[in-house]
Amino acid sequence: MALQLTRAGFRVTVVERAPVPRPGGQAVDLRGPSREVAERMGLVPGIRDHQLDERGMVFVGDDGRELLRMPAEMFGGNGVVADIEITRGDLNQVLLDAIDAAGGGLDYRYGEWVEGLRQDASGVEVTFASGGDARFDLVVGADGVHSATRRMVFGDEDQFATYLDGYMSFFTVPTPAGIDPHWFAMHSVPGASNVGLRADFDPATSKAVVMIRMPADPALRRDTDAQQRLIRERLAGAGWEAPAILDAMAVTPDFYFDELARIDMPSWSKGRVTLLGDAGYCGSPLSGQGTAMALVGAYVLAGELAATPDDPAGALARYEEILRPFVAEAQKLPPGGLRSMTPKSRLGIRAGRVVSKLMMSRLLQPVMAKAMTKTEIYSLPEYASAPVAE
Ligand SMILES: Cc1cc2nc3c(=O)[nH]c(=O)nc-3n(C[C@H](O)[C@H](O)[C@H](O)COP(=O)(O)OP(=O)(O)OC[C@H]3O[C@@H](n4cnc5c(N)ncnc54)[C@H](O)[C@@H]3O)c2cc1C
């Protein structure tokens, strides 16, 4: 968003609460419209330099035995592993490099956040945590699923969030010996949890993924010790590489843990404040479309603002009208949501495997491929004024 606006000649200020670019996150995929946006924004060469070599998914048992293998090409390339996979942290760096290359016009402030917003017909008065006020034509809240901008302008998170039955955690671990770093390995653990390892750019490390199905527990919010305790309890006796992953969790540099939630807002904008990405329309990591929605949303919002710079209200209305159909599809979860991915009993885990085998059968593969295309048919608007990289 900031990149496209800077290229279009806007003066942009970005405030990021973290003191430095936030590392962390596992592979995010680019396909269909999000891949097209990356191409139009000139990001693909940078992405290719960091692209992961992930070849598909394997399901493993307690003893590490392979139970099922789904190559990336299966389901027409629309399965869990896509053609272009890059870690969230590396994609963030590609965007930061592109911003650097775009030159001046951008004021990037780390360790800063907004404490107050007051708007009138012609602008928004912003109070920063570090002190001082400044006036802006428009404020874009791209501050994630627990957006403070949303809370300040639209109201409490509870009004807009739907809990999706569990929690997910991602963190970097050394790749255990005997693990093929090019395959996304997943292990179901009785008690409604699973643990996996995904490719990292450096094969010496992998991204651990943990899913836990349970009722919401507000005490887990922002309490890393409680979060790691929960993971240790759920993975105790899980076999496979769980002990090595738990050891590495204690010292990982980028532990991330959050509840799974969807955000639904009746409107993404109020006056001169608008929301972008997870802040306005999070689908949760279960949707597999969080980055796609953020990228496509940023492209459309920047394109519309650049088309009518003197009419932000019109641009915000068009942003919403154009993007809503894409978001509606992208937020849809796989059938059964987290429940289908985290069976409670060994019997349930075995039944899940039988269903997966059926899906992989020659008869059902084309049907599944069609069901997995979700947002592929969305046609991305063209913006004459949105600059494409040289
Ligand atoms: C560390 C991390 C790891 C993640 N890992 C995964 C993953 O592995 N798989 C997955 O599917 N999704 C992951 N996500 C979520 C995924 O990044 C988003 O779904 C998607 O990229 C949409 O991005 P977003 O920019 O809307 O939100 P986010 O990526 O959440 O980014 C929001 C940014 O706003 C900053 N911020 C928060 N509050 C404030 C504030 N008050 N003021 C200023 N800045 C603020 C945050 O530090 C963060 O940098 C992760 C998110 C984070 C933050």
The ligand as an ORCA input file, in Angstrom:
! r2SCAN-3c Opt
* xyz 0 1
  C       4.785    -12.104     13.302
  C       3.645    -12.590     12.461
  C       3.697    -13.879     11.918
  C       2.636    -14.354     11.151
  N       2.730    -15.605     10.633
  C       1.746    -16.075      9.838
  C       1.856    -17.349      9.226
  O       2.837    -18.046      9.395
  N       0.827    -17.808      8.463
  C      -0.283    -17.041      8.261
  O      -1.199    -17.500      7.565
  N      -0.400    -15.814      8.792
  C       0.584    -15.314      9.579
  N       0.462    -14.061     10.126
  C      -0.693    -13.244      9.735
  C      -0.452    -12.695      8.328
  O       0.730    -11.935      8.334
  C      -1.644    -11.829      7.929
  O      -2.807    -12.618      7.904
  C      -1.548    -11.243      6.542
  O      -0.270    -11.084      6.078
  C      -2.281     -9.899      6.520
  O      -1.363     -8.917      6.917
  P      -1.708     -7.599      7.667
  O      -0.635     -6.639      7.250
  O      -3.106     -7.189      7.476
  O      -1.527     -7.962      9.212
  P      -0.223     -8.414      9.994
  O       0.664     -9.253      9.167
  O      -0.685     -8.942     11.301
  O       0.589     -7.049     10.230
  C       0.150     -6.036     11.103
  C       1.346     -5.181     11.495
  O       0.877     -4.098     12.282
  C       1.719     -3.959     13.410
  N       0.903     -3.386     14.478
  C       0.012     -4.015     15.280
  N      -0.581     -3.129     16.095
  C      -0.062     -1.915     15.798
  C      -0.290     -0.591     16.287
  N      -1.173     -0.343     17.244
  N       0.410      0.423     15.735
  C       1.333      0.192     14.749
  N       1.572     -1.042     14.255
  C       0.888     -2.071     14.759
  C       2.226     -5.359     13.710
  O       3.441     -5.330     14.437
  C       2.395     -5.940     12.315
  O       3.662     -5.657     11.786
  C       1.488    -13.539     10.918
  C       1.433    -12.241     11.460
  C       2.488    -11.763     12.225
  C       2.406    -10.347     12.802
*
